[in-house]
């Protein structure tokens, strides 16, 4: 009886955890970013709202739009 109760609680906990993960993914605000890769293997990422990203994001959006046509 104790084993069955334990497995029930484990299943319930797993379901709550999975539901929380799905909820966070679906309601999280998507923020655009620009990743710049260099020849030496390094990378810099600029998130939406930074001055660098504000210059590069419109160009990147235009490129993506043109590539999808």
C-alpha positions as CSV (number, residue, x, y, z in Angstrom):
1,X,0.0,0.0,0.0
2,X,2.8,2.4,0.9
3,X,4.6,1.7,-2.4
4,X,1.4,2.4,-4.4
5,X,0.9,5.7,-2.5
6,X,4.6,6.6,-3.1
7,X,4.3,6.0,-6.9
8,X,1.1,8.0,-7.0
9,X,2.7,11.0,-5.3
10,X,5.8,10.6,-7.6
11,X,3.5,10.7,-10.6
12,X,1.7,13.7,-9.3
13,X,4.9,15.6,-8.6
14,X,6.3,14.8,-12.0
15,X,3.1,16.0,-13.7
16,X,3.2,19.3,-11.7
17,X,6.8,19.8,-12.6
18,X,6.2,19.1,-16.3
19,X,3.1,21.4,-16.3
20,X,5.2,24.2,-14.7
21,X,7.9,23.9,-17.4
22,X,5.3,24.0,-20.2
23,X,3.6,27.0,-18.6
24,X,6.9,28.9,-18.3
25,X,7.8,28.2,-21.9
26,X,4.4,29.2,-23.3
27,X,4.0,32.4,-21.3
28,X,7.6,33.6,-21.2
29,X,8.2,36.8,-23.2
30,X,10.3,36.2,-26.3
31,X,13.2,38.6,-26.5
32,X,15.0,39.0,-29.7
33,X,18.8,39.0,-29.7
34,X,21.7,39.3,-32.1
35,X,24.6,36.8,-31.8
36,X,27.8,37.8,-33.4
37,X,30.3,35.0,-34.1
38,X,34.0,35.8,-34.8
39,X,36.7,33.9,-36.6
40,X,38.6,33.1,-33.4
41,X,35.5,31.2,-32.1
42,X,34.3,33.8,-29.7
43,X,30.7,35.1,-29.6
44,X,29.0,38.2,-28.4
45,X,25.2,38.3,-27.8
46,X,23.2,41.6,-27.7
47,X,19.7,41.4,-26.3
48,X,16.8,43.5,-27.3
49,X,16.9,46.9,-25.7
50,X,20.7,47.3,-25.8
51,X,22.1,50.1,-28.0
52,X,24.0,47.6,-30.2
53,X,21.0,45.4,-30.7
54,X,18.8,48.4,-31.6
55,X,21.1,49.1,-34.5
56,X,21.4,45.5,-35.7
57,X,17.9,44.0,-35.1
58,X,16.2,45.9,-38.0
59,X,18.8,44.7,-40.4
60,X,18.5,41.1,-39.2
61,X,14.7,41.2,-39.4
62,X,15.0,42.4,-43.0
63,X,17.4,39.6,-43.9
64,X,15.2,37.0,-42.3
65,X,12.1,38.4,-44.2
66,X,14.0,38.3,-47.5
67,X,15.2,34.8,-46.9
68,X,11.7,33.5,-46.2
69,X,10.4,34.7,-49.6
